[in-house]
Amino acid sequence: MLLKEIKNIYHLELDPLFPQEEVDSFFYLVIDHYLGLERFVLAMQPNLVVSKNNEEPLFYALSQLKQERPIQYILGKAHFCDLEFGVDENVLIPRPETEELVYWILNVVQQGTRQEGLKILDIGTGSGCIAISLAKNLPNAKVYALDISKKALQIAQQNAVDNEVDIVFLEADILSMEGFKDKFDVIVSNPPYVRELEKKEMKNNVLEHEPGLALFVSDGDPLIFYKKITLFALNHLKTGGMLFFEINQYLGEEMKQLLEAGNFSEIELRKDMYGNDRMLKAVLNPNG
């Protein structure tokens, strides 16, 4: 079959579900992944023929996309901070807003006076995208990554190997974690923060495929993870250490109040590229 005919089938099947530009993106990602073809191939070879064997993965991917399975899970990879991460349904797909959080941390740390011996903890690491990106850009730092999910940690460990960084991985539930003695210069977390009431705003590709364990909290106590992590940070940040959060866009002021009620100062709330309150930074006071 001609490659351009397969592209037309993608649009015929997927345009009712997705914007045309997104369908184009799916198609080019798929032919790059399975056939090693770049996106301009049809301009250069408009009559390129795809063999029957090579057609199969393209139509498999199409069948998955029709079920609104995310393209990252179909291909088994996602890109984040110029790195590639293996992903499946056991971990969240890394998102651009989280990249902004990582770049903020890097900017603050790299402007600091001390990078040698820096200790960083990522709580709820998932695919490891935050921890690994920080370790890749801060080679002198010691990075720890914690998650409750054994399967997520297996993926994160492989991602660390693939991206050639050393991370200390910890399997633990931050809500019931006790007896931990290490202290850190930076603690970062992108914990579950989507309230049940917000499910109606979400697309099926997220609701049906991404892990609810990493996404949702009850409407009754939506800051449950932030409260616990803030308390943990009070005991496990070094004096002057920094706490970074990705947050629910609707709960920015509540988050600021939570940190102000603790022993934190220099609290800064930042918007993401879409104009939503998304990131917080706070510093542990010297008498903490």
Backbone bond lengths (Angstrom), bond angles and torsions (degrees), N, CA, C in turn:
res aa  C-N    CA-C-N  psi(-1)  N-CA   C-N-CA  omega(-1)  CA-C   N-CA-C  phi
1 M - - - 1.466 - - 1.531 109.61 -
2 L 1.332 116.20 146.24 1.458 119.41 176.43 1.531 110.21 -69.93
3 L 1.336 115.55 141.40 1.467 119.84 -179.99 1.523 110.50 -60.21
4 K 1.320 117.87 -38.45 1.465 120.25 -179.22 1.531 111.17 -65.60
5 E 1.345 116.86 -28.98 1.461 119.75 175.65 1.531 110.95 -68.74
6 I 1.325 116.03 -38.22 1.466 119.79 177.23 1.527 109.92 -64.73
7 K 1.326 116.15 -40.42 1.477 119.35 177.11 1.525 110.40 -60.46
8 N 1.324 116.83 -41.70 1.464 120.11 178.44 1.533 111.51 -62.47
9 I 1.336 116.47 -37.63 1.467 120.46 177.92 1.535 110.17 -65.34
10 Y 1.339 117.12 -40.21 1.467 120.86 176.11 1.524 110.17 -54.68
11 H 1.343 115.53 -46.98 1.466 118.49 -178.66 1.525 111.83 -68.34
12 L 1.313 117.06 -39.95 1.456 121.12 179.27 1.525 110.86 -59.65
13 E 1.337 116.58 -41.43 1.463 121.69 -175.90 1.533 113.31 -83.64
14 L 1.334 116.59 -32.30 1.469 119.53 -169.33 1.525 114.88 -106.86
15 D 1.325 118.14 -20.05 1.469 119.20 -179.00 1.530 113.49 -57.80
16 P 1.352 118.86 -31.27 1.469 117.36 176.02 1.535 113.55 -67.47
17 L 1.340 116.47 -17.67 1.468 120.65 -176.35 1.520 113.84 -103.62
18 F 1.331 117.30 -30.58 1.460 121.64 -172.22 1.528 110.19 -135.00
19 P 1.342 118.01 157.39 1.463 120.88 171.99 1.536 110.71 -60.21
20 Q 1.315 116.86 148.93 1.464 120.99 -177.06 1.528 112.18 -57.55
21 E 1.342 116.78 -38.62 1.466 119.77 -179.32 1.532 110.84 -63.91
22 E 1.328 115.89 -35.51 1.462 119.97 179.19 1.527 110.36 -70.16
23 V 1.330 117.09 -37.66 1.464 120.57 177.27 1.530 109.76 -64.17
24 D 1.321 116.64 -41.64 1.472 119.96 174.74 1.523 110.40 -56.89
25 S 1.332 115.72 -45.32 1.467 120.38 -179.32 1.525 110.77 -61.89
26 F 1.338 117.27 -44.39 1.466 120.54 177.04 1.532 110.59 -56.12
27 F 1.317 115.81 -48.64 1.466 120.81 -176.22 1.528 110.79 -60.07
28 Y 1.319 116.61 -46.10 1.467 119.21 -177.62 1.529 112.03 -69.02
29 L 1.321 116.52 -35.86 1.464 119.29 175.52 1.522 111.21 -63.47
30 V 1.320 116.18 -41.10 1.463 121.34 -178.50 1.519 111.82 -66.93
31 I 1.344 117.89 -45.67 1.474 118.64 -178.77 1.527 111.18 -70.03
32 D 1.333 116.38 -29.71 1.468 118.78 175.40 1.524 109.81 -67.79
33 H 1.336 116.59 -44.96 1.466 120.97 -175.64 1.529 111.86 -68.38
34 Y 1.320 117.23 -47.64 1.463 120.53 -172.58 1.537 113.64 -89.89
35 L 1.337 116.95 -30.35 1.464 119.53 -174.74 1.524 113.60 -116.04
36 G 1.331 116.97 -8.26 1.466 119.36 -178.43 1.513 112.95 68.97
37 L 1.337 117.32 27.35 1.466 121.75 -178.32 1.522 110.68 -101.22
38 E 1.317 116.70 135.14 1.463 120.75 179.39 1.527 110.07 -82.78
39 R 1.335 114.98 162.73 1.460 120.01 -169.53 1.529 113.77 -66.06
40 F 1.329 117.93 -22.26 1.468 119.67 -179.30 1.525 112.65 -88.26
41 V 1.347 117.84 7.98 1.460 120.75 -174.38 1.526 112.42 -59.90
42 L 1.329 117.60 -36.99 1.459 119.79 -178.02 1.528 112.38 -70.55
43 A 1.326 116.53 -28.34 1.461 119.10 175.20 1.523 110.75 -70.12
44 M 1.319 115.96 -33.55 1.462 120.95 -178.38 1.530 111.63 -85.38
45 Q 1.349 116.19 -36.29 1.467 121.04 -177.16 1.536 109.59 -132.94
46 P 1.328 117.77 75.48 1.462 120.41 -174.32 1.523 114.16 -64.31
47 N 1.329 117.54 -19.63 1.467 120.57 -179.07 1.525 112.19 -109.52
48 L 1.331 116.30 28.01 1.458 120.80 -179.87 1.527 110.17 -64.12
49 V 1.319 116.13 130.61 1.462 122.05 -179.62 1.530 109.48 -101.54
50 V 1.326 115.50 135.41 1.467 121.63 177.85 1.521 108.11 -104.16
51 S 1.335 116.60 131.07 1.464 120.37 -179.53 1.524 110.35 -68.62
52 K 1.328 115.64 162.17 1.466 121.31 -179.87 1.530 111.20 -57.45
53 N 1.337 116.84 -43.30 1.468 120.53 179.54 1.522 111.83 -62.01
54 N 1.335 116.01 -39.42 1.456 120.15 -178.18 1.523 112.73 -76.99
55 E 1.315 116.01 -20.28 1.465 119.78 176.35 1.525 111.65 -68.05
56 E 1.332 115.97 -35.46 1.468 120.93 -169.18 1.530 113.65 -55.04
57 P 1.351 118.23 -50.94 1.471 116.61 -179.76 1.527 112.93 -65.91
58 L 1.325 117.41 -28.06 1.469 119.70 179.25 1.524 110.30 -67.55
59 F 1.329 116.34 -40.05 1.461 119.25 179.79 1.530 112.02 -79.14
60 Y 1.340 116.52 -27.38 1.471 118.95 171.73 1.536 109.32 -62.65
61 A 1.332 116.39 -47.17 1.464 120.17 179.37 1.528 110.40 -60.62
62 L 1.314 116.51 -40.51 1.466 120.53 178.41 1.530 110.88 -60.43
63 S 1.333 117.17 -43.33 1.466 120.14 -179.79 1.526 110.90 -63.30
64 Q 1.323 116.45 -35.92 1.466 120.52 178.15 1.526 111.49 -70.12
65 L 1.316 116.26 -40.56 1.466 120.74 178.86 1.529 111.00 -64.26
66 K 1.327 116.94 -34.67 1.466 120.51 178.34 1.527 110.73 -64.43
67 Q 1.341 116.29 -25.29 1.470 120.82 176.04 1.527 111.25 -88.38
68 E 1.328 115.86 6.53 1.469 123.94 179.18 1.527 112.32 64.00
69 R 1.318 116.29 28.21 1.459 119.95 171.68 1.526 108.18 -74.14
70 P 1.324 118.54 132.52 1.456 120.34 -177.43 1.530 112.66 -58.76
71 I 1.324 115.98 141.29 1.464 121.52 -178.40 1.529 111.02 -59.34
72 Q 1.350 116.84 -32.46 1.470 119.50 -179.32 1.523 111.31 -65.00
73 Y 1.328 117.56 -37.90 1.461 120.34 177.87 1.523 111.07 -71.65
74 I 1.318 116.72 -35.62 1.467 120.04 178.66 1.519 110.34 -63.04
75 L 1.330 116.18 -45.61 1.465 120.73 -178.41 1.524 112.19 -84.54
76 G 1.351 116.40 -15.80 1.462 120.57 178.95 1.512 114.48 76.10
77 K 1.328 116.20 20.67 1.468 118.04 -179.02 1.521 110.39 -154.66
78 A 1.335 114.03 155.20 1.458 121.76 176.18 1.521 108.19 -143.37
79 H 1.314 116.37 155.08 1.462 120.79 178.87 1.526 110.06 -107.93
80 F 1.326 115.27 140.60 1.463 121.46 -175.51 1.517 107.90 -156.74
81 C 1.331 116.60 125.72 1.477 121.75 178.45 1.538 111.28 51.39
82 D 1.318 116.62 43.76 1.475 123.38 177.73 1.528 112.88 64.72
83 L 1.318 117.57 19.02 1.457 122.22 176.25 1.530 108.76 -121.63
84 E 1.337 115.53 161.44 1.460 120.53 177.71 1.525 109.73 -109.14
85 F 1.327 115.87 135.34 1.456 122.12 -178.13 1.525 110.45 -125.62
86 G 1.327 115.83 134.15 1.449 120.24 170.85 1.520 109.37 -72.48
87 V 1.341 116.71 136.75 1.464 120.90 179.23 1.523 110.01 -140.68
88 D 1.325 115.47 150.07 1.455 121.84 166.95 1.520 107.70 -146.91
89 E 1.328 117.06 -170.13 1.463 120.41 -173.79 1.524 114.00 -67.02
90 N 1.313 118.76 -2.94 1.467 121.03 176.92 1.527 113.07 -85.70
91 V 1.324 117.08 -8.46 1.468 120.30 -179.40 1.526 109.76 -135.64
92 L 1.330 115.29 152.25 1.458 119.84 173.82 1.524 110.37 -66.63
93 I 1.309 115.81 150.23 1.456 121.14 172.93 1.531 108.03 -75.64
94 P 1.329 118.72 125.66 1.473 120.17 178.68 1.524 111.45 -58.69
95 R 1.335 115.56 140.72 1.461 120.42 -173.70 1.530 112.08 -121.06
96 P 1.344 116.03 155.50 1.471 120.19 -178.46 1.523 113.50 -58.91
97 E 1.357 117.00 -34.30 1.463 118.75 179.70 1.525 110.95 -62.38
98 T 1.330 116.38 -34.86 1.461 120.18 179.20 1.520 110.77 -71.81
99 E 1.326 116.80 -31.89 1.473 119.85 172.58 1.524 110.04 -57.86
100 E 1.327 116.35 -41.90 1.470 119.79 179.89 1.527 110.90 -59.77
101 L 1.331 116.68 -39.20 1.465 121.10 177.57 1.526 110.54 -62.81
102 V 1.326 117.05 -45.01 1.469 121.26 179.73 1.523 110.33 -61.53
103 Y 1.320 117.25 -44.80 1.468 119.92 -178.93 1.527 111.24 -65.94
104 W 1.317 117.33 -32.33 1.464 120.79 175.60 1.531 110.01 -64.24
105 I 1.328 115.78 -47.70 1.469 119.56 178.74 1.526 110.30 -59.00
106 L 1.327 116.69 -47.22 1.466 120.66 -178.98 1.528 111.03 -59.81
107 N 1.314 116.25 -42.06 1.463 120.31 -179.13 1.518 111.22 -63.14
108 V 1.344 116.27 -43.77 1.466 120.41 -179.47 1.533 110.65 -66.98
109 V 1.327 116.50 -46.00 1.464 120.55 -177.17 1.522 111.00 -66.90
110 Q 1.327 117.37 -42.78 1.460 120.55 -176.75 1.526 112.50 -70.29
111 Q 1.337 116.74 -19.21 1.462 120.14 174.63 1.524 111.78 -85.36
112 G 1.323 115.97 -11.81 1.460 120.53 -178.32 1.519 111.69 -74.40
113 T 1.314 114.66 168.74 1.464 119.86 -176.64 1.519 112.75 -84.04
114 R 1.356 116.40 -22.15 1.466 118.56 -174.90 1.524 110.64 -128.20
115 Q 1.335 114.94 119.56 1.454 120.06 174.55 1.530 111.11 -116.97
116 E 1.321 116.58 -23.17 1.465 120.94 179.07 1.520 109.63 -67.47
117 G 1.326 117.16 129.28 1.455 121.49 177.56 1.509 114.89 75.83
118 L 1.318 117.53 11.85 1.456 121.98 178.43 1.534 110.22 -63.59
119 K 1.327 116.52 136.32 1.468 121.18 177.88 1.527 109.45 -115.37
120 I 1.343 115.10 127.54 1.468 121.93 -175.27 1.523 108.81 -126.87
121 L 1.331 116.24 137.83 1.467 121.65 176.42 1.517 109.45 -122.94
122 D 1.337 116.06 128.11 1.464 123.20 174.55 1.532 107.66 -107.19
123 I 1.327 117.28 117.70 1.458 122.27 -176.44 1.528 109.68 -100.75
124 G 1.333 116.00 121.65 1.464 121.37 -175.84 1.519 109.90 81.85
125 T 1.313 116.05 55.47 1.470 120.78 -166.56 1.524 114.29 -71.85
126 G 1.344 118.62 -26.49 1.464 119.63 -179.78 1.517 112.20 59.06
127 S 1.318 116.97 -121.68 1.468 121.91 178.92 1.519 112.77 -68.90
128 G 1.329 116.47 -9.83 1.468 120.19 -176.54 1.508 113.12 86.31
129 C 1.332 117.56 9.93 1.471 119.21 -171.61 1.528 112.83 -61.39
130 I 1.339 118.06 -40.06 1.468 119.72 -179.74 1.527 110.12 -69.63
131 A 1.326 116.44 -53.36 1.469 120.98 -176.46 1.524 111.66 -59.81
132 I 1.316 117.01 -45.01 1.468 121.01 -176.50 1.518 110.83 -69.39
133 S 1.322 117.48 -39.88 1.470 120.05 177.87 1.524 111.15 -64.11
134 L 1.333 116.70 -39.37 1.469 119.77 176.97 1.526 110.63 -66.38
135 A 1.321 116.90 -44.59 1.466 120.28 -179.64 1.524 111.47 -63.29
136 K 1.324 116.56 -36.98 1.468 120.68 -179.27 1.519 111.06 -65.68
137 N 1.332 115.88 -35.87 1.469 120.62 -176.83 1.519 113.75 -94.32
138 L 1.332 117.20 -11.50 1.466 121.96 178.89 1.532 107.99 -127.42
139 P 1.321 116.84 72.71 1.471 120.00 -172.11 1.526 114.76 -62.52
140 N 1.328 117.59 -18.28 1.458 119.92 179.80 1.524 113.02 -92.22
141 A 1.331 116.57 -2.05 1.462 120.29 -179.60 1.522 110.84 -88.00
142 K 1.321 116.03 153.13 1.460 122.62 172.18 1.525 106.69 -102.26
143 V 1.333 116.28 116.86 1.465 120.37 -173.06 1.523 110.15 -111.18
144 Y 1.329 115.10 131.60 1.458 123.22 177.02 1.531 108.08 -113.55
145 A 1.332 116.51 148.21 1.462 120.84 -179.39 1.522 109.02 -139.74
146 L 1.323 115.89 128.47 1.464 121.89 -173.11 1.532 109.77 -120.37
147 D 1.333 115.97 140.17 1.464 120.25 173.56 1.524 109.27 -154.25
148 I 1.324 115.87 153.17 1.461 121.19 177.77 1.528 111.92 -80.86
149 S 1.342 116.36 -22.36 1.462 121.43 -172.72 1.522 112.11 -92.72
150 K 1.327 115.81 119.27 1.461 120.31 177.24 1.529 111.17 -62.03
151 K 1.345 116.36 -40.37 1.464 119.82 -178.80 1.525 111.41 -67.08
152 A 1.330 116.39 -38.77 1.462 119.41 176.29 1.523 110.70 -62.86
153 L 1.319 116.41 -42.08 1.466 119.87 -179.45 1.522 111.59 -64.61
154 Q 1.323 117.52 -35.14 1.471 119.72 176.82 1.520 110.79 -62.66
155 I 1.320 116.54 -40.86 1.464 120.65 177.50 1.525 110.20 -66.14
156 A 1.333 116.71 -45.27 1.459 120.93 -179.89 1.530 111.48 -62.04
157 Q 1.323 116.65 -40.21 1.466 120.15 178.79 1.525 111.31 -62.26
158 Q 1.325 116.66 -42.02 1.465 119.70 178.04 1.522 110.60 -66.90
159 N 1.321 117.13 -37.56 1.468 120.08 177.32 1.521 111.61 -64.17
160 A 1.330 116.52 -35.89 1.466 119.75 176.78 1.524 110.82 -64.74
161 V 1.328 116.43 -42.07 1.465 120.84 177.47 1.531 109.99 -62.72
162 D 1.336 116.14 -47.07 1.465 120.52 -176.94 1.522 111.93 -63.68
163 N 1.330 116.19 -32.67 1.464 119.98 -179.06 1.529 112.89 -97.38
164 E 1.338 115.29 6.90 1.469 122.55 170.79 1.525 113.24 58.73
165 V 1.344 114.30 49.87 1.469 119.13 173.60 1.529 108.65 -130.51
166 D 1.326 115.25 154.52 1.463 121.76 177.44 1.528 109.03 -101.13
167 I 1.316 115.62 120.72 1.468 122.07 178.48 1.526 107.76 -126.33
168 V 1.335 116.24 141.90 1.459 120.67 171.71 1.526 107.60 -91.37
169 F 1.321 117.27 112.50 1.469 121.41 -178.06 1.520 110.64 -96.44
170 L 1.341 114.51 139.25 1.462 121.19 -177.69 1.524 109.15 -129.61
171 E 1.332 116.75 127.32 1.463 120.41 175.02 1.520 108.26 -95.85
172 A 1.326 116.08 112.87 1.464 120.08 -177.20 1.522 109.87 -163.63
173 D 1.325 115.03 157.76 1.462 122.66 174.95 1.521 107.60 -100.77
174 I 1.320 116.86 113.59 1.461 120.21 -176.03 1.528 111.15 -62.70
175 L 1.328 118.38 -23.63 1.468 120.43 -178.98 1.529 112.88 -73.48
176 S 1.324 116.73 -19.35 1.474 119.06 -179.51 1.522 111.88 -131.04
177 M 1.304 116.70 22.25 1.462 121.00 -174.03 1.534 110.48 -78.20
178 E 1.331 115.87 129.71 1.469 121.08 179.80 1.526 109.56 -138.68
179 G 1.325 115.31 159.96 1.454 121.11 173.55 1.517 114.97 75.83
180 F 1.321 117.45 14.25 1.467 121.28 -179.76 1.524 108.25 -87.25
181 K 1.333 117.13 132.79 1.457 118.99 -170.77 1.531 114.83 -114.06
182 D 1.325 118.41 -17.68 1.469 120.05 -175.96 1.525 111.95 -64.35
183 K 1.337 114.73 154.26 1.467 121.32 174.17 1.523 108.44 -123.30
184 F 1.354 115.23 148.73 1.451 120.46 -171.01 1.524 111.49 -128.31
185 D 1.310 114.47 156.84 1.462 121.34 173.43 1.524 110.89 -83.93
186 V 1.327 115.65 -32.87 1.472 121.60 -179.09 1.526 108.51 -137.98
187 I 1.329 116.54 131.62 1.460 122.40 168.25 1.524 106.97 -119.83
188 V 1.322 116.14 132.41 1.465 121.39 179.82 1.515 108.77 -131.22
189 S 1.326 115.52 144.82 1.467 118.68 177.22 1.524 110.85 -151.42
190 N 1.327 113.62 139.97 1.463 122.54 168.83 1.526 105.84 -121.81
191 P 1.348 116.66 76.15 1.467 120.36 -172.30 1.530 110.97 -82.79
192 P 1.333 117.56 175.05 1.462 119.65 173.32 1.529 110.02 -58.22
193 Y 1.348 116.16 132.34 1.466 118.05 -179.64 1.530 114.64 -146.13
194 V 1.318 118.57 2.94 1.463 120.60 -179.62 1.529 108.98 -84.68
195 R 1.333 116.34 121.07 1.457 120.50 179.16 1.533 110.51 -74.49
196 E 1.317 115.27 152.42 1.463 120.10 178.63 1.526 111.31 -55.36
197 L 1.327 116.64 -36.92 1.464 120.62 -177.84 1.530 112.05 -65.93
198 E 1.333 117.34 -17.15 1.460 120.91 -179.04 1.527 113.28 -90.71
199 K 1.320 117.12 -2.33 1.468 120.09 -179.58 1.524 112.05 -58.08
200 K 1.327 116.00 -34.40 1.467 119.56 -176.65 1.533 111.65 -65.73
201 E 1.333 117.72 -17.63 1.459 121.41 179.01 1.536 111.92 -87.17
202 M 1.317 117.01 -8.00 1.460 120.70 -170.58 1.523 112.06 -96.69
203 K 1.324 114.97 152.10 1.457 121.42 -179.84 1.532 110.56 -81.97
204 N 1.342 114.64 155.63 1.466 120.30 -178.88 1.521 112.64 -60.34
205 N 1.337 117.13 -34.04 1.471 118.36 -177.25 1.530 111.27 -62.76
206 V 1.334 117.07 -27.00 1.461 121.06 175.54 1.529 110.20 -84.65
207 L 1.318 116.12 -51.27 1.465 120.94 -175.09 1.525 112.91 -60.94
208 E 1.328 115.98 -39.05 1.460 120.27 -173.21 1.527 113.74 -88.04
209 H 1.326 117.34 -15.36 1.466 118.54 -170.00 1.532 115.45 -128.09
210 E 1.332 118.25 -34.90 1.464 118.50 -177.14 1.536 109.62 -82.18
211 P 1.342 117.34 151.44 1.473 120.36 -172.19 1.528 113.29 -68.88
212 G 1.331 115.77 118.54 1.455 120.55 179.53 1.515 113.25 -60.35
213 L 1.332 116.80 -30.57 1.468 122.17 178.61 1.520 111.37 -56.76
214 A 1.333 116.42 -32.76 1.462 121.27 -177.49 1.522 112.99 -93.78
215 L 1.340 116.51 -4.01 1.463 120.00 -174.29 1.518 114.35 -110.73
216 F 1.340 117.34 -47.77 1.461 120.24 -160.34 1.518 114.45 -105.35
217 V 1.326 113.50 146.67 1.466 122.57 172.32 1.528 107.47 -131.72
218 S 1.331 115.97 162.65 1.458 119.83 -178.79 1.527 110.22 -73.25
219 D 1.319 114.98 151.38 1.469 119.67 176.00 1.526 110.81 -63.54
220 G 1.336 116.83 -28.57 1.460 120.99 -175.95 1.515 114.31 -72.23
221 D 1.329 117.32 -28.90 1.472 120.50 -178.19 1.529 109.55 -144.92
222 P 1.336 117.37 66.28 1.464 120.42 -173.03 1.529 114.40 -68.06
223 L 1.332 116.67 -17.26 1.473 119.78 -179.18 1.525 112.31 -100.08
224 I 1.313 117.00 19.00 1.467 120.50 -174.76 1.526 112.54 -54.53
225 F 1.326 117.52 -44.11 1.463 119.90 -179.04 1.524 111.27 -72.26
226 Y 1.319 116.58 -38.19 1.464 119.56 -179.55 1.526 111.70 -65.97
227 K 1.321 116.45 -38.05 1.466 119.84 177.26 1.528 110.59 -61.97
228 K 1.315 116.16 -46.50 1.462 120.27 -177.92 1.528 111.11 -67.56
229 I 1.326 116.88 -42.71 1.470 120.23 -178.45 1.526 110.30 -67.95
230 T 1.336 116.86 -37.25 1.466 119.91 177.13 1.524 110.68 -62.95
231 L 1.321 116.66 -43.71 1.467 120.71 176.67 1.527 110.76 -63.03
232 F 1.332 115.55 -42.91 1.468 120.49 177.10 1.530 110.08 -59.79
233 A 1.325 116.65 -42.92 1.471 121.10 -178.48 1.526 111.44 -64.78
234 L 1.328 117.19 -35.60 1.461 120.03 177.96 1.527 111.16 -58.53
235 N 1.323 116.32 -32.72 1.464 121.43 -177.77 1.530 113.52 -95.89
236 H 1.322 116.99 -15.80 1.468 118.63 -171.60 1.526 114.67 -127.05
237 L 1.325 117.24 6.34 1.461 119.85 168.00 1.529 109.05 -93.78
238 K 1.308 116.05 143.11 1.454 119.91 171.36 1.528 108.63 -70.55
239 T 1.326 117.00 160.48 1.459 120.82 176.85 1.529 109.42 -55.60
240 G 1.320 115.95 129.34 1.467 119.96 -177.24 1.512 113.37 79.84
241 G 1.340 116.60 3.00 1.462 120.34 178.50 1.520 111.79 -68.27
242 M 1.316 115.79 160.42 1.462 121.12 -173.29 1.526 111.91 -114.55
243 L 1.329 114.90 140.69 1.455 123.03 176.70 1.523 108.33 -115.23
244 F 1.323 116.91 127.04 1.468 122.75 178.57 1.524 109.27 -120.54
245 F 1.324 115.81 137.71 1.457 121.72 177.58 1.522 110.80 -130.18
246 E 1.342 116.03 144.98 1.459 120.22 156.14 1.515 105.93 -94.93
247 I 1.342 116.83 139.45 1.464 119.40 -169.69 1.527 112.08 -133.10
248 N 1.330 114.56 165.80 1.453 122.73 170.89 1.527 108.87 -68.17
249 Q 1.320 116.88 127.76 1.456 121.11 -174.51 1.524 113.33 -60.29
250 Y 1.344 117.04 -23.46 1.457 120.81 -177.06 1.528 112.56 -88.93
251 L 1.326 117.57 -5.40 1.463 120.58 -173.02 1.528 112.84 -120.67
252 G 1.318 116.53 26.06 1.462 120.57 -177.98 1.521 113.26 -61.09
253 E 1.322 117.30 -45.72 1.465 120.20 -177.91 1.521 111.17 -68.56
254 E 1.327 116.45 -38.89 1.469 120.01 176.83 1.524 110.88 -62.40
255 M 1.326 116.10 -37.07 1.458 119.88 178.18 1.524 111.19 -67.23
256 K 1.300 117.27 -41.82 1.464 119.78 177.37 1.523 110.70 -60.35
257 Q 1.320 116.50 -42.12 1.474 120.64 179.04 1.519 111.13 -63.50
258 L 1.330 116.35 -38.77 1.464 120.48 178.65 1.527 110.71 -60.23
259 L 1.321 116.83 -44.87 1.456 120.60 -178.43 1.528 111.81 -72.73
260 E 1.325 116.40 -36.35 1.466 119.95 177.74 1.525 111.12 -64.41
261 A 1.328 116.24 -33.48 1.470 120.61 179.57 1.525 111.03 -72.10
262 G 1.318 116.46 -21.61 1.461 121.37 174.03 1.518 109.21 -85.03
263 N 1.302 116.14 -158.14 1.462 119.44 -176.78 1.523 110.13 -105.89
264 F 1.345 115.96 47.52 1.461 120.31 -176.26 1.521 110.82 -114.43
265 S 1.314 114.46 148.89 1.467 121.08 176.82 1.529 108.40 -134.27
266 E 1.330 115.51 -177.89 1.471 121.85 -179.35 1.538 110.76 51.82
267 I 1.317 115.41 40.23 1.467 120.84 -177.80 1.522 109.13 -74.50
268 E 1.309 116.12 125.36 1.462 121.33 -177.55 1.531 109.36 -129.40
269 L 1.325 115.45 126.39 1.466 122.80 177.65 1.524 108.00 -105.81
270 R 1.332 116.22 127.43 1.469 120.55 -178.43 1.520 111.09 -120.95
271 K 1.329 113.94 149.33 1.456 120.62 175.10 1.524 110.04 -90.17
272 D 1.340 115.87 154.35 1.461 119.85 175.23 1.525 110.03 -89.13
273 M 1.318 116.68 -175.20 1.466 122.19 -175.93 1.531 112.38 -63.01
274 Y 1.326 116.39 -17.64 1.459 120.52 -179.50 1.529 112.28 -95.90
275 G 1.339 116.55 3.28 1.460 121.03 178.50 1.511 114.45 84.18
276 N 1.337 117.47 15.29 1.465 121.54 179.97 1.522 110.87 -100.44
277 D 1.339 116.73 141.16 1.463 120.14 172.44 1.527 107.83 -59.30
278 R 1.346 117.56 119.63 1.458 118.90 -170.07 1.520 114.33 -138.46
279 M 1.333 118.85 -23.12 1.464 119.90 -172.71 1.525 110.55 -135.33
280 L 1.308 115.12 145.15 1.463 121.36 176.94 1.522 110.28 -132.53
281 K 1.322 114.52 143.06 1.466 121.14 172.60 1.517 107.85 -129.19
282 A 1.332 116.62 140.26 1.450 121.70 177.15 1.523 108.87 -145.77
283 V 1.326 115.68 153.24 1.464 121.88 -177.96 1.527 109.06 -118.51
284 L 1.329 115.63 134.76 1.470 120.81 179.40 1.526 109.22 -73.40
285 N 1.316 115.60 127.06 1.460 120.43 -178.41 1.528 111.65 -64.20
286 P 1.328 116.86 152.17 1.478 120.27 -177.67 1.520 114.82 -56.59
287 N 1.339 117.52 -29.33 1.472 118.81 -179.96 1.524 111.95 -92.28
288 G 1.387 116.66 17.74 1.458 120.55 -178.95 1.505 112.25 -76.62
